[in-house]
Amino acid sequence: MSAPETADGSARRTATFSPFGRALFDKPSARALRRVGVVDVGSNSVRMVVFDGAARSPAYFFNEKIMCGLGAGMSETGQLNPEGRVRALNALRRFAQLAIAMETGPLTCVATAAVREATDGEDFRREVEAETGLKLWVIDGREEARLSAQGVLLGWPGAYGLVCDIGGSSMELAEINGGVVGRRVSSQLGPLKLRDMTGGKKVRRAYIADTLAAMTAELGEQRNRLFLVGGSWRAIARIDMERRGYPLHVLHEYRMRASSIRDTLAHIQTYEDLESLRLRAGVSSARMALVPQAAEVLREVVRTFKPHDIAISSYGIREGMLYEQMPQQLRDRDPLIEACRFTEAKDARVPGFGKVLYQFIMPIFRTARPERVRLIKAACLLHDVNWRAHPDYRADICFDTATRANLGGLKHSERVFLGLALLHRYSNSARQTRFDQVAKLIDEPLRRDAEILGKAMRFGAMLWLQRDAEPGVLHFYPKKRILELSLAPAAAALYGEVAQARFASLASSLDSEPRVSKPAV
C-alpha cells in the first residue's frame, strides 16, 4: 500500500497545488472512488467507513465503530483479548455483509498494533478471512504512521507539521511538509499498554519521557504545527471545549495552544470521579477510561516538541487509505472547493450559476487575499443548495451547512465566516439566528465582510439568467464611495423593485452610493 518514496523515506509529490482548476469530481478517476469502504481493526476499536460524494472531500456515507478492546490485557498475556476477539469477529461479519448491500466492492481492511504484536494475531487474521472473506492487511508502525499522515493531508493539502496518532496500543509520529510525508516512527505509548504497566504514575512518566526522547532523536526537532489524530486526543479536545465554553462543537480543525492543553490536563486531574466530566463533555465511557493515560502522554508530547499550535484532525488512517487510492491530480485539489462544486452540481437549481455569481461580485473584493477569495468562491457555489428548505429556516440551514457539515480545509473562524455569508444570502439580519451562538469566534471586521459577501450574493441571485449568461458588470470605487452597476441587455428587465432594494442595501453596507446604468432600449 505504499506510495513512491524519495531517498529519505518521504512520499514523493509530483503535482503542483492549484485550488481553482477544473472540477474533478466527475472524472473517471474520481468516480472510481465513490462508495469506497475501508475497515480499521485497531487495538481499542474496529470501525468501518464508507466514503461517497466528492472524492477529494468525501462524505461519510456510512460510519460505524465497535469498541472491542482487542489490545486489552496484552501486556500480561501477549495475546488478543478473548472477549474483544469475539466482538471484533462479529463486527467484521456485519461489515462484510453491509459492504455487499452497499455495493462498495472489496473492503480495504487494515489491522494495527494489537494484531501485529499479539502471538495469536496471525491466527486471528486467518480466522477473519475464513469467516468473513475479508483480507486483513496487518501493517507495521511506520506504515500506520504514513497512512495517518495521509489522512491529515486529505483535509489539509500542502500541510506542514508533526502528525501524532494515538491508538489503544501504540502512538505514531510522522512529519509532513508541503504535502509530503517524511520521517515517521512508532512507539508503544498507547493508553491500553500504559494502563497495564506496573509501578504507577512515576514509572509511566519515566517510560513516556524516555520513549519520546528516542523518537525525537530519530525525527529531529519538530516545532511547527502538531496534528492530533485518534479517539483519545479527540476526547481530550472535547473536554477542552467544555472547560473553555467553546461554542462550535466541531472537532476537526479545533485549535489549541500548549497553555490550553496544560490547563485542560490539570482540569482533568481535579476530577476524582471522571464520570461527571465524561457526561459534561459528551465522551463515551470506553474513551474516557483511557483519558488519564493519554493525558500523561500528551503532556510530554507538548513539552517535548513545543508546537506553535495544535490542531485536532478527525481524519486519520481510514481517510489515509482513501487518499492512498487517489491520483496525484486529485490529491492536489482544494477539498473545500471540490466539495462545494459537487454539492452545487447535486443540489442547486441551476448548477454552474455559482461561477457566474462569483465572477459578477468579485470586483467588490478585488483586494481580497487568496484565502478570502477561496471562501468567496465556496460561498457562491453553495449559495443556492438549500433552496428546498422552508423560507423561514433557509438562513439558519445555510449557516448550519457551512459550520457543521463535513467540509475539509476550513478553520473554525472560516466556517463561521462562510456560514454568516450564506446566512446573509437569505436574510439582511443575523439577529436571533444560530450565528448568535458562535459570534465570538470572528471579529467585527470579519462579520462586516461576511455581511457584504452575503448581500452581494443576495443581489446577484436576482439577476438569474442561464448558467453562462452575463448579468452585467459591477465596479466598486472605495475611495469615491461609489458602487456602480452596468446591466447587460438580457438582465435589464430583471432589475425590478426588489433587486433595486437589495442593490441599495449592498451599497449601504459598503458605505457607498449606488449607481445603475441600463442599456439603451
N, C-alpha and C positions, 0 to 999 in steps of 0.2 A: 504493500500500500504506500510505498514511499515515493515522493516526488524526486525529480533530478536534483542532485546536490552539488554544491561547489566544493573546492578542496578543503574548506574549513568546516564542512558538515552542514552548511546552511542551504535551505531550499533556494533554487535558482528562480529569479524573477525575470521574465522575458518580455514584458509589455509595459507600455507607458500608461499611467493612470490618466483617464480622460472622463470627467464626470458627465459631460453633456453630449457624448457621442450618440449615435443612433441606438434606439432601444433594442435590446437583445432578447427580451422575454419570449418572443415568438419564433426565434430561430430554432432550427433543428437541435442544435447542441443544448439549448435551454429547455426545449420541450422534453428532451430525454431525461431531464432532472425533475420532472413533475411526478408527484406521488412516489417519492423515494423514501424507503423505510430503512431505519437504522436501529440497532439494539446495542445497548451498552450494559454489559454484565460487570458491575463494579463490586467492590468489597462490602458496600453498605446497601446499595440499591441496584435493581435491574429495571431498565427503562427502555421503552420503545417509543420512537418518534417517527412520524410520517410527515414529510415536508411536501408542500404543494404551493401553487401560486407562482409569483415571480421568482425565478430560480436564484437570482442574486440576493434577494431578500425574502426568503420563503416564509409562508405562514405555516403554523403548526396544525396540519390537518388532523393529526392525532398525537396525543402525548400522554403516556400512562407510565406511572412509576410504582414499583412494588419494593418496599423496604424489606429486603430479605436477610441482610446481615450475614452474607456468606463468609466474611472475614472475621466474625466474632469468635473469640477464643482461640484463634490460630496460633497465637504466641505460645500457648501451652500445648496444643495437640499437634500442630503442624498440618492439620487437615481442615478442610472446609467445614463450617458449622453444619451439623447434620440437619437441623431443622431448616436452616437457611437454604441448604442444598435442595431439599424437597420443595420449598416455596419457590425457589428460582426455577426449578424444572417445570413446575406448574405454570409459572408466569410465562415461560418460554413456549410451552404448549399453546397457551392462549394467544400469544403474539403471533405464532406461526399460523394459527387459524385466522386471526384478524387480517394478516397480510394477504391471505388468499381472497378474503371477502373484499378487501380494499383494492385489490389488483395492483399491489405495489411492485410486483416482480420479486426476485430474490432479496431477502433482507441482508443487509451488511451487518454482521454481528461481531463485536469485539469483546474480549474479556481482559480485565486489567489485573491489578496486584494480587488479589486473593487467589484467583485461579492460576496465575503464573507461578506463585510461590508455594501453593499447597501441594503436599505429597500426593494427594488424590486429584489434583487439578486436571491431569490428562485423562483420568478415568471419567471425571465429570464431563469433560469436553466430548468424549466418545459417547457417553450416555445421552447428552443433549442431541447429538447428531442422529443417533439411533432412534430416539423417542420422538423427535420433532422434525427431523430433516434439515435443521439449521446448522450451518457450518460455522463454528465458533473460532474466530481468529484470536489467539492468545498473544498479546503484544507485550513487548518489553517496555521498561520505563522510559527510555529515550523516545520510542515511537509514541507512547502515550503523551509525552510532553509535546511532541511535534503536532499531533492531531489536536490537542487542546489549544495550542498556539494558533493553528489554522482556524479553529473556531472563533478565536478573537478576531482574526483577520477577516472573517466573514462579516463582522459588524463594523470593523474599522480598517478599510483599505489603507495601506500606507502607514499603519500604526507603528509606533516605536515604544520600547519599554521592556518590562520583565513580566512574563505570564507566570502566575503561581497557581497551580491547580492542585487542590487538596481533595483526596478521596477518603475512603474509610481506612485503607491500609498503607497508603503512600502519599507523597507530595512531590510534584514535579515542578521544575523551573525551566523556562525557555525564554531566551531573548528574541525579540523581534525588532527589526529596524527597516523602515521603508517598505513594509510589506513582506519582508524576508524573514523566515525562521532561522535563527542562528544556533548558537550552542544551547544544549539542553542537558539536564541532569535530573536523576530520580533519587528519591530517598524513601525511608520507611517512616516518615513523620506523619503518618495517618493517625487520626484520633483513636481508632479501634486498637491500633498497636500500642499507642501511648497509654491507653486506659488499662491495658493488660500488664504494663510494666510494674515490677515490684520496686519498693524503695521510696514511693511517694513523690511529692511535687519537686523536692530538691533534686532527686535523681533524674526526673523527667527534664527539668530545666537544663541540667548539665548536658544531657544527651541531645536535647534540641540545639543548644548552643554549639556543641561540638560538630553536630551534623551540618548545621548551616555554615559553620566555618569551613568545612571541607567543600561544601557546594560553592561557596564564594571563591575559594581558591581555584576551582575549575572554571567558573563563569567569569571571574573578574569583577570589577566594580560595576554596579548597576544602580544608578541614581536617577533614572528617568521615571516614567510613569509605571506604577505597579498595577497590573490587571489581576484581579482575584476571580478565580473560577472554581466552582464547587459548592455543594449544598451547605457545608459548614460555614463557608465565608458568607453565603447569602443569608444564612440565619443570623450571623453577627451583624450584617448590614441592616436587617430588619430591626434588630434591637437598637442599632444606632439611630435609625429613623424614628423609632418610638421615643427614645431618650430625647432627641432633638425636637420632636414635634414636627417632623418633616412632612409636608402636605401631599406630595406626589408619590404614591406607593408603587413606583415602577423601579424594580431593582436594576435592570440593565442601564448602564451608564450612570448609576448613582455614584457620586464623588464624595470622597472623604479625605481629610488631612490626617497626618500622623497624630496630631494632637487630639483629633476627634476619636481616632481609634483607641488611643490611650485612655481617654475619658470613658469610652464605652466599655472597654475591658475592665476598668475599675468599677464601673456601674454594675457589670455582671457579678463581680465579686461581692458586692454589697447584699446580694440576694442569697439568703440561706436556703430558701425554697425557690428553686428555679421554675416551678410550675406557674406561679403567678406572673413571672416575667414572660414565660412562654406564651401564656394566654394573652397578655397585653400586646406582645409583638406579633402574634399570629404565626408562631413557629410550631412545626409538628413535634410531637413528643420524641419521635425517633431521632430527629435532627438535634433537638435540644439536649438530648443525653450526651452528645459528643461536643457540645459547645465549650465546656470548660477546658478540655484538652486542646481543641482547635484554637481557643483564645490564647493559650500559652504559646502555641506555635506562631500565631500571627504577631504577637507582641515581639517575639525575637526576629521575625522576618522584617518587620518595620524598623526595628532597632539596627539590624544588620545592614539593610540596603538603603535606608534613608531616602525613600522615594519622594519626588517633589509633589506628587499627588497620587491618589489611589482610586481606581475605578472598578466597580463591580461589572463583570461580564456574565450575562445569562447564557452566553454562547460558550461552548466548550467542546469536548471530544465528539459529541454527536454532530454538532454543526461542522466540526473539523472533518468528519467523514463525508459530509455533503460537499464541503469545499474541495476535498480531495478529488471529487469527480468532475469539477468544473474546468472547462478550458480556460487558459490564461486570459483570453479576451473578456470572458465573463467575470473572472475574478477582479479585473482591474476596474470594473464599473462601480459607480456610486450606488450602494444598496438602497439609499433613500429614493433617489430619482427613478431607479428601475422599479421599485415597489409602487411608487406613485403613478408611473406610466401604466403599469399592469392594472392598477385599481381604476384608473381613468378608462382604459380600454374595456374593462369589465362592467363598470357601474355608471359611467357618465352618460347623459342623454345624447351628447354629440362628441364622441371620442375624437380627440385631435384639436378641439377648440381651446384646450388649455394652453397649447403652444401659441395660438393666435392671441389669446388674452395676455400671455407673458410678453410677447413682443410688443403688444399695444401699450402696456403700462410701464415697460422698462425705462422710457425716458424720464419718468419721475425718480427713478432710482439709479441714474447713470453714474453716480459716485459711490455706489454701494460696493463693499468689499466682496471678494468671491464667496466667502462663507455665507454672506447675506443673500447674494444672488441665487445661491443654491436653494435657500429656503423660499425665496420668491417663486422660483420655478416649481418647487414642490407644492406650494400653496395653489398656484394656478392649475396644476394638474389635478389637484383634489377639490377644486372649488365647487364642483357640481356633483360629486359622487354620492352625496346624501340627499338627493332630490326626492327620494321616495318617502323620507321622513315627514311627519306631520309638521306643517309650517310653524306651529308654536314651539316645537322642540328642535328644529333644524339647527339653530345656532349652538345649542348645547351638544347635540350629537356630533356636529363638526368639531367642536372643541375636544370631545372625547376621542374622536378618530385620531387626532394628532397626538394627544397627550398620553393616551393609554394603549393605542394599537401597537402591534408588533412591527415597529419600523426601526431598521438598523441605522447606525450612523447619526444619531441625534443625541446631543447633550440634553439634560433636563430643561435648561433655560431655552434651548432651541425648540423643544417640544411645546413649551408654553407659548413661545412667540408664534410658532406655526398655528397652534390651536386658537390663539387670540385673533390672528389674522383671518382664519376661517370663520370664527365666530362673527367678526365684523362684516364678513361677506354677506351675512344674513341679518345682521342687527346693528343699528347705529350705536347702541349702548351695551356695555358689558356688565352693567349693574345687575345684581341679583341673578347672576349666572354661575356656572361652575368655576369660572375664572376666579371668583372671589376666594375660593379655597386655596388657590396656588399663586395668588397675585404677588406674594413676596419673593417669588423665585426670579422675577425680572424687574429691572428698574424702570423709572418713569420714561426715559428716552426710548427704551425698547418697546414699552407699551404704546407710545405715540407712533412709532414706526409700524408696529403691527396694526394699529387702527388705520393708518394711512394705506397700508397694503390691502387691508380688508375692504376699505371703502373704494379703492381703485378697482378691485375685482368686482365689487357690488355694482359699480357703474359700468365697467366694461362688459359685464354679462348682459346689460340692457341692449348692447349693440350686437346682438347674437345673429350671426349670419351663417353661411355654410362654413365648414371646418377650415377651409383655406382662404376664405374671403377676407378682404381688408376693411376693417371698420372705420379707419381714419388714422390720423396721426396726432399724438399728444406732444406738446412742447412745454417744458417747465423751466421758468426763469426765476430761480430762487432770489437773486439779488433784486430783481424788479418786482418780485412777488406777483407773478402772473402765471396762471395755468391756462394754456391755450389748447383748444381742440379744433382741428381741421377735419371735418367729417368727410368720409368718402361718399360718392353719389349714392351707392347702394344702401348706405347706413343713414342717410339724411332723414328718411321717413321714420326711422326708429328712435329719433331723438325727440321723444314726447315729453309730457309734463313730469312723469316720474323720473325719466332719465335726466332731465334738466335739474330736478331737485337733488338727485344723487351726485351729479357733477358739481353742483354748488356746495354740497356737503364735503366732497373730496377737497375742493379748493379751500374751503374754510379750515379743514384740518391741516392743510399746507400753509395756512396764513397767507393766502394768495387770492387774487381777483380772477374769477372765471371769465374766459373769453371764448366764444364759439364762432367759427366761420363755416358756413354751409355752401355747398356748390351752387352755382347759379342754375336756375331752372331753365 
